[in-house]
Amino acid sequence: MIGKKTGSLIRAALAAGIAAAALFAGAANAQEPVQITFWTWLPDIQKTVDLFEAGHPNIKVKVENVGVGADQYTKIQNAVDAGSGGPDVAHMTYDAIPNFALTGALADVTKHGGESVRELFLPGVVGLVDINGGIYGIPQDFGPGVMYYRKDVFDEAGVAVPRTWAEFAAAGEAIHAKNPEHFITFIDPALVDAAYMGLWQLGAAPWSLEGGTNVTLDFNSDKARQWADYWTDLNAKGLTIESVMGSDAWFKQLGAGQMATWVVGAWGLQALTGVLPQNEGLWRVAPQPVWNEGDVGTSQFGGSGTVILEQSANKQAAVEFALWMNSSPEGVTSLKNDQGLLPTTNAAWEDPGFLDEEIAYLGGQKARQIFAESAKNSVVGWSWLPFQPYVGSVYKDTVGQAISGKTSIAEGLAAWQKRIADYATEQGFTVTAK
């Protein structure tokens, strides 16, 4: 788990830009005065809400922080079970959305003024809220995969920046040989997002859901084993260092150059600048390594959307607020400045002023150009199971055990699959395990 202090920095660490007004197609202002309730863990969102209310005098937004992630989701589920007591609008990570959408807890925003979502936002994030043909959330932020690296460590070892995973492994050998205290990267036994990121990029499809009740699991595919065997090899050779992402110890190792790279969502920049300002000029960013020369497909790490509860009596006003917040120029600018969120609109990633800014921390790189390429090349088709929180909760006890023991990660995947299959069966799903 990520510590409270550094975890909040990481969650808020998303660089952002401005969405063009021409592409904003929000719903018409609500005619009758209404109040909607917004559950979120974003610390300074009231600043954005104040701007919305100034331009939408008939809609008042009551902001409530009822907990982060699972804490909030439990309260939402309790309200769903009770039939009342939930918010109109809620902040929700992409992996949690299917659970609530498939049980009827969330509204399809296209039926309440959100028809423009597919046009406004990047396909790679729209796919994360598109469930059985409906749109069950408005994208807010995401993490296109990139590789931050220590230029000084690579220069010291005389190693070129890796473009492929094969070059990444070779760089790891050279860097560790030059300085035994330096490793190509870290490996965290509890960080399920690393597995998601790797399997996503490969198009491994470890799970699929049909008809809402039929689950197919395939953690033994050639692509899944490719990812597992690669990291088993690096881990066994001692080219990685075990560490807990977001912990104080991890940041100290990162700051000291012990980890030559950090493959993560683009939002990692804000974590670096916020916690390691003394490292300014030492870091650079490059595209996420690919498996084959000439490939461009990337994946994502992190992100969340804004959902509307089906029990809300003010769905149109709720959609209007969520669309404005996440796609209007004023809303997106506020999310950038007050929350550090990375935008998800097509317009933002086509704006030269956003893309061409030189980032001093990264030695003057126009880093968002790299972010943009990753965003556009994110492999489409990744999906989440309706019980994804459980899937993540047993990663440490299965794959994580293999990582810590430096044994076969493929065997860890098999154990992970069994735990998931058993749970899904207990929950009434029909499971096919390959």
C-alpha positions in Angstrom: 0.0 0.0 0.0 1.1 3.6 -0.6 1.7 5.7 2.5 -0.7 8.5 3.3 1.6 11.3 2.6 3.4 10.1 -0.5 0.2 8.2 -1.6 -1.8 11.4 -1.7 1.0 13.0 -3.7 1.0 10.1 -6.2 -2.8 10.2 -6.5 -2.7 13.9 -7.2 0.4 13.7 -9.3 -1.1 14.2 -12.8 0.1 17.0 -15.1 -2.7 18.6 -17.2 -3.7 20.9 -20.0 -6.5 22.9 -21.4 -9.4 21.5 -23.4 -10.5 23.5 -26.4 -13.9 25.2 -26.1 -15.0 24.2 -29.5 -15.2 20.6 -28.6 -17.1 21.1 -25.3 -20.7 20.0 -25.8 -22.2 19.9 -22.3 -25.9 19.6 -21.6 -28.0 22.8 -21.4 -28.1 24.5 -18.0 -30.7 23.1 -15.7 -33.8 25.3 -15.6 -35.0 24.6 -12.1 -32.7 25.1 -9.1 -31.3 21.8 -7.8 -28.7 20.6 -5.4 -26.5 17.6 -6.2 -24.1 15.8 -3.8 -20.6 14.9 -5.0 -18.5 12.3 -3.2 -14.8 12.7 -3.9 -11.4 12.4 -2.2 -9.8 15.1 -4.3 -8.5 17.6 -1.7 -9.1 20.9 -3.4 -12.0 20.2 -5.6 -14.1 22.9 -4.0 -12.2 25.5 -6.1 -13.4 23.8 -9.2 -17.0 23.5 -7.9 -17.0 27.2 -7.1 -16.2 28.0 -10.7 -19.0 25.7 -11.9 -21.5 27.2 -9.6 -20.6 30.7 -10.7 -21.5 29.8 -14.3 -24.5 27.6 -13.4 -26.5 29.4 -10.7 -29.3 26.9 -10.8 -27.1 24.0 -9.7 -25.6 23.8 -6.3 -22.9 21.1 -5.6 -22.4 19.8 -2.1 -19.0 18.3 -1.8 -18.4 15.4 0.7 -15.3 13.4 1.3 -16.5 10.1 2.8 -13.2 8.2 2.3 -10.7 7.1 -0.3 -11.3 4.3 -2.8 -12.7 1.2 -1.0 -13.9 3.2 1.9 -16.1 5.3 -0.4 -17.2 2.3 -2.4 -18.4 0.5 0.7 -20.6 3.5 1.5 -21.9 3.7 -2.0 -22.8 0.0 -2.0 -24.6 0.5 1.4 -26.6 3.3 -0.2 -27.4 1.2 -3.2 -28.6 -1.7 -1.0 -30.7 0.7 1.0 -32.2 2.3 -2.1 -31.2 5.8 -0.9 -28.6 7.9 0.8 -26.0 7.9 -1.9 -24.5 10.8 -3.8 -25.6 12.1 -7.2 -22.0 12.2 -8.5 -19.0 10.2 -7.3 -15.3 10.0 -8.0 -14.5 6.4 -8.9 -11.4 4.6 -10.2 -11.8 2.8 -13.6 -11.3 -0.6 -12.2 -14.3 -0.2 -9.8 -16.8 1.1 -12.3 -17.8 -2.2 -13.9 -18.8 -3.6 -10.5 -21.3 -0.9 -9.9 -22.4 -0.5 -13.6 -23.2 -4.2 -14.1 -25.3 -4.4 -10.9 -27.4 -1.4 -12.0 -26.0 1.1 -9.5 -24.8 3.6 -12.1 -26.6 5.6 -14.7 -25.8 5.5 -18.4 -24.8 9.1 -18.9 -25.8 9.1 -22.6 -29.4 8.9 -21.5 -29.1 12.1 -19.4 -27.2 14.6 -21.6 -23.9 12.8 -21.9 -24.1 11.8 -25.6 -20.9 13.7 -26.4 -18.6 11.6 -24.2 -17.4 9.4 -27.1 -16.5 12.5 -29.2 -14.9 14.5 -26.5 -12.5 12.0 -24.8 -9.7 9.8 -25.9 -10.8 6.3 -27.2 -8.4 4.6 -24.8 -10.2 6.0 -21.8 -13.7 6.0 -23.2 -13.3 2.2 -23.5 -12.8 2.0 -19.7 -16.3 3.4 -19.0 -18.0 1.9 -22.1 -19.8 -1.2 -20.7 -22.2 -3.2 -22.8 -22.7 -0.3 -25.1 -23.5 2.2 -22.4 -21.3 5.0 -20.9 -21.2 4.6 -17.2 -18.8 7.4 -16.2 -17.1 10.6 -17.6 -13.3 10.2 -17.8 -11.4 12.5 -15.5 -7.8 11.5 -15.5 -5.6 8.7 -16.6 -2.0 7.5 -16.7 -0.6 6.8 -20.2 2.5 4.6 -19.7 6.0 6.1 -20.0 9.4 5.5 -18.6 11.1 8.0 -16.4 14.8 7.4 -16.2 17.9 8.8 -14.4 20.1 10.3 -17.2 23.1 10.5 -14.9 22.9 6.8 -14.1 22.6 5.8 -17.7 25.5 8.2 -18.7 27.7 6.8 -15.9 27.2 3.2 -17.3 27.5 4.3 -20.9 24.1 2.9 -21.7 21.6 4.1 -24.3 18.0 4.6 -23.3 16.1 1.4 -24.0 13.4 1.3 -26.6 12.5 -2.3 -26.2 12.2 -4.6 -23.2 15.1 -6.6 -24.5 17.2 -3.4 -24.4 15.8 -2.7 -21.0 17.1 -6.0 -19.7 20.5 -5.4 -21.3 20.7 -1.9 -19.8 19.9 -3.5 -16.4 22.9 -5.8 -16.8 25.3 -2.9 -17.7 24.0 -0.5 -15.0 24.3 -3.1 -12.3 27.7 -4.2 -13.4 28.9 -0.6 -13.3 27.5 0.0 -9.8 26.1 -2.9 -7.8 24.0 -0.4 -5.8 22.1 0.6 -9.0 19.2 -1.4 -10.5 17.3 -1.0 -13.7 14.1 -0.6 -11.7 12.2 -1.8 -8.6 9.7 -4.6 -8.2 6.9 -4.4 -5.7 5.2 -7.6 -4.5 1.9 -5.8 -3.8 1.8 -3.5 -6.8 -0.9 -5.2 -8.9 -1.0 -2.2 -11.2 2.4 -3.2 -12.6 0.9 -6.5 -13.7 -2.1 -4.8 -15.2 0.2 -2.4 -17.0 2.3 -5.2 -18.5 -0.5 -7.5 -19.4 -2.5 -4.6 -20.9 0.4 -3.6 -23.2 0.7 -7.2 -24.5 -3.0 -7.5 -25.1 -2.8 -10.6 -22.9 -6.5 -10.5 -21.9 -6.2 -12.4 -18.7 -10.0 -12.2 -18.2 -13.1 -11.5 -20.1 -16.8 -11.2 -19.2 -19.7 -12.1 -21.4 -23.4 -11.6 -20.7 -22.6 -10.2 -17.3 -22.2 -13.6 -15.7 -19.8 -15.7 -17.8 -16.1 -15.1 -16.8 -13.2 -16.6 -18.8 -9.8 -16.6 -17.1 -6.6 -17.1 -19.0 -3.4 -16.4 -17.1 -1.5 -19.1 -18.9 -1.6 -17.6 -22.4 1.6 -17.2 -24.4 1.4 -13.4 -23.8 0.8 -13.7 -20.1 3.7 -16.1 -19.8 5.9 -13.8 -21.8 5.4 -11.0 -19.3 5.8 -13.4 -16.3 9.0 -15.1 -17.6 10.6 -11.8 -18.5 10.2 -10.4 -15.0 11.1 -13.7 -13.4 14.4 -13.6 -15.2 15.2 -10.0 -14.2 14.2 -10.6 -10.7 16.2 -13.9 -10.4 19.3 -12.2 -11.8 19.2 -9.5 -9.2 18.7 -6.7 -11.7 15.6 -5.3 -9.8 15.4 -4.2 -6.2 12.3 -5.0 -4.1 10.6 -1.9 -2.7 7.2 -0.6 -1.9 6.1 2.1 -4.3 5.2 5.4 -2.6 6.9 4.5 0.7 9.5 6.9 2.3 12.2 4.2 1.7 11.2 3.9 -1.9 11.5 7.7 -2.5 14.9 7.7 -0.9 16.1 4.9 -3.2 14.6 6.7 -6.2 16.3 10.0 -5.2 19.7 8.3 -4.7 19.6 6.8 -8.2 19.3 3.2 -7.0 16.4 2.8 -9.4 17.5 3.8 -12.9 13.9 3.8 -14.2 10.3 4.1 -13.1 7.8 2.7 -15.7 4.5 4.3 -14.7 1.7 6.5 -15.8 2.7 10.0 -16.9 1.4 11.4 -13.6 4.7 10.1 -12.0 6.2 13.5 -12.9 4.2 15.3 -10.3 5.3 12.7 -7.7 8.9 13.3 -8.6 8.7 17.1 -8.5 6.6 17.1 -5.3 8.8 14.7 -3.3 12.2 14.9 -5.0 12.7 18.6 -6.0 16.4 18.2 -5.4 16.5 15.7 -8.4 15.7 18.5 -10.9 17.7 18.0 -14.0 18.6 14.4 -13.3 15.4 12.8 -14.7 14.2 12.4 -18.3 11.2 10.7 -19.8 11.0 8.2 -22.7 8.3 6.1 -24.2 7.3 2.9 -22.4 9.5 0.2 -23.8 7.9 -2.1 -26.4 8.3 -5.8 -27.0 9.3 -5.7 -30.6 11.2 -3.1 -32.6 8.7 -1.0 -34.4 5.8 -1.6 -32.0 4.0 1.5 -30.6 1.4 0.0 -28.3 1.4 1.3 -24.7 -0.7 0.8 -21.7 -2.0 2.8 -18.7 -1.4 3.0 -15.0 -4.1 4.6 -12.8 -6.9 7.0 -13.5 -10.5 7.6 -12.5 -13.8 8.9 -13.8 -16.9 10.7 -12.5 -20.0 8.5 -12.2 -23.7 9.2 -11.8 -25.7 7.0 -9.4 -28.9 5.5 -10.8 -30.8 6.5 -7.6 -30.0 10.2 -8.2 -33.2 12.3 -8.7 -31.1 14.9 -10.6 -29.2 12.9 -13.2 -29.3 15.6 -15.9 -27.8 18.2 -13.6 -25.3 15.7 -12.3 -24.2 14.9 -15.9 -24.0 18.6 -16.7 -21.6 19.2 -13.8 -19.5 16.1 -14.5 -19.1 17.0 -18.2 -18.3 20.6 -17.4 -15.7 19.6 -14.8 -13.9 17.2 -17.0 -14.1 18.6 -20.5 -14.8 22.4 -20.5 -11.7 24.7 -20.8 -12.4 26.3 -17.4 -13.0 23.0 -15.6 -10.0 21.2 -17.1 -7.8 24.2 -16.3 -8.9 24.1 -12.7 -8.3 20.4 -12.4 -4.8 21.0 -13.8 -3.9 23.9 -11.5 -5.7 22.8 -8.3 -5.5 19.0 -8.6 -2.6 18.3 -11.0 -4.8 16.0 -13.1 -3.8 14.7 -16.5 -6.6 15.5 -19.0 -8.5 12.9 -21.0 -10.0 15.0 -23.7 -9.0 14.9 -27.4 -8.7 18.6 -27.4 -6.1 18.8 -24.7 -3.8 16.4 -26.5 -4.1 18.4 -29.7 -3.3 21.7 -28.1 0.3 22.9 -29.0 0.5 25.2 -26.0 0.0 22.1 -23.8 2.2 19.8 -25.7 5.2 22.1 -26.3 5.8 23.3 -22.8 9.4 22.7 -21.7 9.5 20.9 -18.4 12.5 22.3 -16.4 12.5 19.3 -14.0 13.2 17.0 -17.0 16.0 19.1 -18.3 13.8 21.2 -20.6 12.2 18.2 -22.3 8.8 18.8 -24.1 7.6 15.8 -22.1 4.0 16.0 -22.9 4.7 15.2 -26.5 5.9 11.8 -25.2 2.8 11.6 -23.0 0.6 12.4 -26.0 2.1 9.6 -28.1 1.5 7.1 -25.3 -2.0 8.4 -24.9 -2.8 7.9 -28.5 -1.1 4.5 -28.7 -2.7 3.0 -25.6 -3.9 -0.5 -26.5 -7.7 -0.5 -26.8 -9.6 -3.4 -25.4 -8.5 -3.7 -21.8 -11.5 -4.2 -19.5 -12.1 -4.7 -15.8 -14.0 -7.5 -14.0 -17.1 -6.6 -11.9 -15.2 -7.7 -8.8 -11.8 -6.1 -9.7 -11.1 -4.9 -6.1 -11.0 -8.6 -5.0 -8.7 -9.4 -8.0 -6.2 -6.8 -6.8 -6.5 -7.8 -3.1 -5.1 -11.3 -3.7 -2.2 -10.4 -6.0 0.3 -10.0 -3.1 -0.6 -13.5 -1.8 0.0 -15.1 -5.1 2.2 -13.3 -7.7 3.7 -11.3 -4.8 4.9 -14.4 -3.1 6.7 -15.5 -6.3 8.3 -12.1 -6.6 9.5 -12.0 -3.0 10.7 -15.6 -3.2 12.4 -15.0 -6.6 10.5 -18.0 -8.0 8.4 -18.4 -11.2 6.0 -15.5 -11.7 4.1 -17.7 -14.1 3.3 -20.1 -11.2 2.2 -17.0 -9.3 -0.2 -16.2 -12.1 -1.6 -19.7 -11.9 -2.2 -19.3 -8.2 -3.7 -15.9 -8.8 -6.1 -17.3 -11.4 -7.2 -20.1 -9.0 -8.1 -17.6 -6.3 -10.0 -15.5 -8.7 -11.9 -18.5 -10.2 -12.8 -19.7 -6.7 -14.1 -16.3 -5.7 -16.0 -15.8 -8.9 -17.7 -19.1 -8.6 -18.7 -18.4 -5.0 -20.3 -15.1 -6.2 -22.4 -17.0 -8.7 -20.5 -16.4 -11.9 -20.0 -19.2 -14.5 -16.2 -19.5 -14.8 -14.1 -21.0 -17.6 -10.4 -21.2 -16.6 -7.9 -22.0 -19.4 
